[in-house]
Amino acid sequence: MAIALIALGSNLQQPATQVSRAIDLLANTPGLTLLAASSLYATAPVGYDNQPDFINAVVRVATDIPPAQLMQLLLAIEQGFGRERPFPNAPRVLDLDMLDYDGMQLDTQLLKLPHPRMHERGFVILPLAEIVPDFMLPQGKTVVEWMAEYKHDDVRKLPQY
């Protein structure tokens, strides 16, 4: 079984509910075993500012689904939640990004692994630090080491409810 890290985000239609529903769906998807799910985090939008804040999380799963097929599955889940792509960084009901797949390096039109911008995003780094603090980023530092150097004031951990 491979270990995959998946980032989740939403800023439409009760985003915390959308992310929680997506985590539940991933936990009950054949071929995936949910190993850990981070808390939910609120963050300001990136790239296109004229939209609501996002709710984000990261999950760690064990899977026997190959990476390209897993990415197709994630895209299908997004569509099932009503994801539309009118322009880059547009508001969305659900966004699922594969961050890592067993340390694999991959660069295809469909999928780039490890995710090329995960280290730049506090809304990814903080949830990663919560569930896999020793995960080694491509920059040669663990998530916790990177987090100590990275400005992430704009990311707030939401209280458990």
Buried (B, 14 or more C-beta within 10 A) or exposed (E): EBBBBBBBBBBBEEBBEBBBBBBEBBBEBEBBBBBEBBBBBBBBBBEEEEBEBBBBBBBBBBBEBEBBEBBBBBEEBBEEBEBEEEEEEBBBBBBBBBBBBEEEEBEEEEBEBBBEEBBEBBBBBBBBBBBBEEBBBBEEBBBBBBBEEBEBEEBBEEEEE
